Every structure is written in C-alpha cells, then in structure tokens.
Amino acid sequence: YFQSVRLLPGFTMCGLLAALLLCPAAVFANDEYAHAREALTREIEHYVRDTSLYIDREALDPRVMTAISSVPRHEFVQQQHLPLAYANRPLPIGHGQTISQPYIVALMTDLIKPQPNDRVLELGTGSGYQAAVLAEVTAHVYSIEIIEALGKQGGERLARLGYDNITTRIGDGYYGWKEHAPFDKIVVTAAASHIPPPLVAQLKPGGIMVIPVGSSFLTQQLLLVEKGPDGRVLTRQIAPVKFVPLTGKRD
C-alpha cells in the first residue's frame, strides 16, 4: 500500500535537529529546511517512477512538484515529529488522524489536473498540509474538517502562514459545501465506503474528484472520478492506498 514508511536518502536527524536549535520552527524560509524539502522532492520523483505502472505517469506536473518543494511541511507536524517532517511517510497529528505521505499529497494534487483558476473542495483539513499544497496551484481552496480541534488548529495555522486563498470550516464533509458549489475539483483525504452523492452533485461538469474508497479493514482504492459535460460520471482505479476512514453521520 502507498503511504508506507520510507526514509529519505541522505536524511539525517542530526542535521535537522541542529537546525531546530538554531532557528524557531515558525521561520518560513530556512536553508536547512529548504535542503530537506529539495531532498523530499527528489524522493517523490523517484517514487513516482517506481510506481509508474500503477499511476500511469513517469512524472508529476512541475507546478505540483514546485508546491511540494515550497510548502513548509515542518509547520504542519507535531513538535515531537519535527525530525521526520520531511520523511516520505505519514505522521500522526492527534485525534487518530495523520498528515498524509508527501508522495500521496503530490499524486492526489496531480491527479485533479489543477489549474490556476480552479476552485477546489477538500474534505479533511487535518493539519492543513494538503490544503496548502492545493492553494499553491489553484485559485481557492474550501476545506472542511469534522474534528473541531483539528479544524480550529488547521485554520489558524493556514492563516498564520499567509494562505489567504483557503477558507476552512468545521463540519461533515460527506455533504460537501453547498454554499460554494459547484467546484472545479474535489480532493477527499479520508476513505469512504462509497462515493458520496452530494460531492458528485457539487462537482462541475468537466470536473475531477480524487477519493480513496474502501473500508478500514479491506483494500482501499484511490479512485479518479470524472464528470463529463453531460453529467455522466466515469471512475478509474489508480492505486491501492491506506487512509483513515471518513467519519460523520449519514441520513
């Protein structure tokens, strides 16, 4: 399954810990962190090539890779996990949730074919990292988080980092965000048992959604959902994945 644990080639905890002693984590640009982000970007490029048979591509959109190399992932992880901030692996963020593996964040962003004028709905703000990457390559991101504590922390973090093209709220993402629909693209960062009909309804004709589907105990598949100009929906399996479950009450 993707989101497996892999350490960066040449990545040393000592180097990163030294940087943390010299500079506060809130510093956005840091030579040591910039080097780590560059190393992570190269790791993802290799990982894309290694998994090309699954994802049907040898490289990701350069704009997406630039976003990965620019967004300060160390700002989105818990203090105790700072030495692993730029490892290509998921990390716990509390409340039973995780910040996704950077490779998966890059892949999901690439799959929706982001355009500069896109309005994107994201389900599962979590730490805010996926929203930040999306905000680098699209016009506006609307992000929903069902866990109140994470939603507040994520929104405050994104605002502190200057992401003024991200709007967040606390709520059940299964039902989307009707007030701001329709959306050009939708990214779901938790596994659902099925594709939520409200999300299909809120996706523009010609729009794209990427969503992991499956239970916590069985194989989950990352699905690409495309809505044609006539409203017909086509789905395609991309790769087996492992995500936390999409939670909330259903009618």
CORJO-V157702 format. One line per field, one symbol per residue. psi: psi as a letter, one per 20 degrees, with the letter a starting at -180 (. if undefined). A space follows every 50 residues. Layout:
psi=???
This chain:
psi=qrkrppqppjpphgghhhhhhhqqhipgppgghgghhgggghgggghghh jhhgilqiqrphhghhghihpnhhijrqgijhijhkqmqqqqjrkjrqpq phggggghghhjmpqhjqppppomgchiggggghhhjrgqpoppphoggg ggggghghghjjnjkppqrpaoihjbnhhjqrqhqpppkqpqirophhgg hjpqpirpqpppprrhirpqpoqppporhjiqppqppgqproqqqprrqq .
